[in-house]
Amino acid sequence: MSQQPLRIGFVGGGFIARFHIQSLVEVRDCEVTGVSSRTLVSAEETVALAREIGVGASAKAFDSTAEMAADPNVDALWICARNDTRVEIMNAIKEGSAKRETPLKGICLEKPLARTLKEALEVKAIADDIGVPTGYLEDMLFAPSLVRSKEVLWRRGASLAGRPYLARAAEEHAGPHSAWFWQPEIAGGGVLLDMMCHSVEAARWLLTEPGAPRQSLIPIEVSATCENLKWTQPVYAKQLQDRFEGQVDWEKHHTEDFARATVKWQTEDGQILLSETTSSWSYVGAGLRHTFQLLGPEYSLDVDMAEAGVKVFFSREVKGAAGEDLVEKQNAEQGQMPLVPNEPAHYGYAGENRHFVNAFLGHGKPQLTFDDGVEVMRILMAAYQSSAEGRVIDPRDPGLIDYQPLTSA
Ligand SMILES: NC(=O)c1ccc[n+]([C@@H]2O[C@H](COP(=O)([O-])OP(=O)(O)OC[C@H]3O[C@@H](n4cnc5c(N)ncnc54)[C@H](O)[C@@H]3O)[C@@H](O)[C@H]2O)c1
C-alpha cells in the first residue's frame, strides 16, 4: 500500500553515502531530500547522484547539518560522515530538531558508532535527549546470503542437532580509500575499529537464535592481537604518504593494519560459544577477502561474499584505467576477476535501508539501534585492551568506558 515516503537527509556525501543512495532504487516509500557534507560542493555532487538515479527529485544540498535537521522536508537522517564527527553531528541534529514542528522520525548512523566507548555513550545520550528512534547501520546483518543461510541453518540444523557453537568472520582488503582512515586521531583506530565492528557483530548475530534478544548471548572474554604487517614498512609508508599528499605518515604515526579477536560468549543456560574474527588492510587479492562460517554439532555454513558467481577475464592486451567498477576494493584490471552484479543489494545496504525506512514509518521496531552500536564498541575496546596488555579482557569491565586505544597502543 502506498503511503507518504520517508524523506531522508544524508549527513556526509562520500563513499558510503553514495552506496546507500544507490541502494534506494530497491527501497519503496522513501526519497532523498537533503545532503549536508563538509563542503557544499560535495553535498551537491551527492544530490546530483540521487537525482540522476531517480531517488531524489527534490533533493537539496544544505550548508549545515543543523539546517537540514530543522527542514520540514526532511523526516529522518542517515549519518555517513567520518568517525571523528559523530558528537558534533549529533549536537547539530539536536539543535536543528529543537526548531521542528514535527519530530524527526529516526536517525541512522554508520558503523562504528564512535571512536571510543565513552564517545559512543555520548552519541547515544544525545539521541536519547532528542528522543528519536535510532538505527545502527550494520549492513552484514541484512546481506541476503547471510540472512537466508542463517534462517536455513537454524531451522533445519540447530532445531534438531543443537545450537551452533562457533562463528568465524573475516573481512580483509588492501586498505581504505580516504586519508582520514589512516589518521589515528580522526579515525580513532585502525582496521580493528574500521572492519572488525562488522565481523564481531555478524558473528554474534549468526550465533544468536532467530528472534532471541541480544542479551541471550553475553560476551564474557575477549582476547585479541593487533599488528602492523605491511603499511609501516618504509616503502609502503612512502606509498601512503604519496597517495595522500603528505597527510599520512604511517611509519611514525599509525594504528594497526591487522587484527584478530576471539570472543567467548555465554548462553542463558551456561553453554560457551566462540567467535573468531580477523580484519586486515594488508590483504591483496582480486577484491575483498570476506568470509563467514557457522559451525554446529551436525552442520556447518560457509559464505564467501566475494563469490557472486560471476568472473570476467581480460588478457594482457587490455590495459584499462584503474577503478572499482567490478568489485569493491578491486586490486587489478587484468586476468580473471570477480564481478558482483549488484553490490548495494549483495552487501545488505538495500535490505538494511528497507528495514529502517519501514521501522521509521511506524512498521515495526528497528532491529539494531544505537544500543547495539554501543555493545559492539564495548567488545572492540576490550579487544584493543587485550592486544595492548597481552591478556584476556572481560568486556563487562566498567573501566572500558575510559579506555583510549590510541594512548594505550
Ligand atoms: N558499512 C560499511 O561497510 C562502511 C563502508 C565504508 C565506510 N563506512 C563508514 O561510513 C563513514 C564514512 O565513510 P566513507 O567511506 O564514506 O568516507 P569518505 O571519506 O568517502 O566520506 C566521508 C564524508 O564525510 C563528510 N564529512 C566530514 N566531516 C563532516 C561533517 N562535519 N559534517 C558532514 N559531513 C562531513 C566528507 O565531506 C565526506 O563526504 C565512516 O564512519 C565509515 O566507517 C561504512
The ligand as an SDF file (V2000), in Angstrom:
LIG
                    3D

 44 48  0  0  0  0  0  0  0  0999 V2000
   29.0620   -0.1090    6.2410 N   0  0  0  0  0  0  0  0  0  0  0  0
   30.2080   -0.1270    5.6110 C   0  0  0  0  0  0  0  0  0  0  0  0
   30.6210   -1.1490    5.0930 O   0  0  0  0  0  0  0  0  0  0  0  0
   31.0160    1.1340    5.5220 C   0  0  0  0  0  0  0  0  0  0  0  0
   31.8990    1.2720    4.4490 C   0  0  0  0  0  0  0  0  0  0  0  0
   32.6430    2.4630    4.3510 C   0  0  0  0  0  0  0  0  0  0  0  0
   32.5110    3.4360    5.3300 C   0  0  0  0  0  0  0  0  0  0  0  0
   31.6590    3.2440    6.3840 N   0  0  0  0  0  0  0  0  0  0  0  0
   31.5590    4.2740    7.4370 C   0  0  0  0  0  0  0  0  0  0  0  0
   30.9300    5.4310    6.8900 O   0  0  0  0  0  0  0  0  0  0  0  0
   31.5390    6.6170    7.3700 C   0  0  0  0  0  0  0  0  0  0  0  0
   32.0090    7.4550    6.1740 C   0  0  0  0  0  0  0  0  0  0  0  0
   32.9860    6.7030    5.4500 O   0  0  0  0  0  0  0  0  0  0  0  0
   33.2310    6.9480    3.8810 P   0  0  0  0  0  0  0  0  0  0  0  0
   33.9040    5.7190    3.3770 O   0  0  0  0  0  0  0  0  0  0  0  0
   32.0030    7.4140    3.2190 O   0  0  0  0  0  0  0  0  0  0  0  0
   34.3020    8.1220    3.9500 O   0  0  0  0  0  0  0  0  0  0  0  0
   34.5950    9.2110    2.8360 P   0  0  0  0  0  0  0  0  0  0  0  0
   35.9170    9.7710    3.1500 O   0  0  0  0  0  0  0  0  0  0  0  0
   34.3870    8.6330    1.4710 O   0  0  0  0  0  0  0  0  0  0  0  0
   33.4710   10.2940    3.0670 O   0  0  0  0  0  0  0  0  0  0  0  0
   33.3690   10.9810    4.2850 C   0  0  0  0  0  0  0  0  0  0  0  0
   32.3530   12.0800    4.1030 C   0  0  0  0  0  0  0  0  0  0  0  0
   32.1640   12.7320    5.3670 O   0  0  0  0  0  0  0  0  0  0  0  0
   31.9870   14.1110    5.0950 C   0  0  0  0  0  0  0  0  0  0  0  0
   32.2070   14.8820    6.3170 N   0  0  0  0  0  0  0  0  0  0  0  0
   33.3660   15.0550    7.0030 C   0  0  0  0  0  0  0  0  0  0  0  0
   33.1320   15.8560    8.0770 N   0  0  0  0  0  0  0  0  0  0  0  0
   31.8220   16.1620    8.0590 C   0  0  0  0  0  0  0  0  0  0  0  0
   30.9860   16.9470    8.8910 C   0  0  0  0  0  0  0  0  0  0  0  0
   31.4540   17.5510    9.9800 N   0  0  0  0  0  0  0  0  0  0  0  0
   29.6690   17.0470    8.5680 N   0  0  0  0  0  0  0  0  0  0  0  0
   29.1790   16.4280    7.4810 C   0  0  0  0  0  0  0  0  0  0  0  0
   29.9220   15.6870    6.6570 N   0  0  0  0  0  0  0  0  0  0  0  0
   31.2210   15.5600    6.9400 C   0  0  0  0  0  0  0  0  0  0  0  0
   33.0030   14.3950    3.9970 C   0  0  0  0  0  0  0  0  0  0  0  0
   32.7080   15.5870    3.3080 O   0  0  0  0  0  0  0  0  0  0  0  0
   32.7940   13.1670    3.1130 C   0  0  0  0  0  0  0  0  0  0  0  0
   31.7450   13.3900    2.1920 O   0  0  0  0  0  0  0  0  0  0  0  0
   32.6600    6.1920    8.2960 C   0  0  0  0  0  0  0  0  0  0  0  0
   32.2370    6.2640    9.6270 O   0  0  0  0  0  0  0  0  0  0  0  0
   32.9290    4.7410    7.9160 C   0  0  0  0  0  0  0  0  0  0  0  0
   33.3760    3.9560    8.9940 O   0  0  0  0  0  0  0  0  0  0  0  0
   30.9020    2.1290    6.4720 C   0  0  0  0  0  0  0  0  0  0  0  0
  1  2  1  0
  2  3  2  0
  2  4  1  0
  4  5  1  0
  4 44  2  0
  5  6  2  0
  6  7  1  0
  7  8  2  0
  8  9  1  0
  8 44  1  0
  9 10  1  0
  9 42  1  0
 10 11  1  0
 11 12  1  0
 11 40  1  0
 12 13  1  0
 13 14  1  0
 14 15  2  0
 14 16  1  0
 14 17  1  0
 17 18  1  0
 18 19  2  0
 18 20  1  0
 18 21  1  0
 21 22  1  0
 22 23  1  0
 23 24  1  0
 23 38  1  0
 24 25  1  0
 25 26  1  0
 25 36  1  0
 26 27  1  0
 26 35  1  0
 27 28  2  0
 28 29  1  0
 29 30  1  0
 29 35  2  0
 30 31  1  0
 30 32  2  0
 32 33  1  0
 33 34  2  0
 34 35  1  0
 36 37  1  0
 36 38  1  0
 38 39  1  0
 40 41  1  0
 40 42  1  0
 42 43  1  0
M  CHG  2   8   1  16  -1
M  END
$$$$
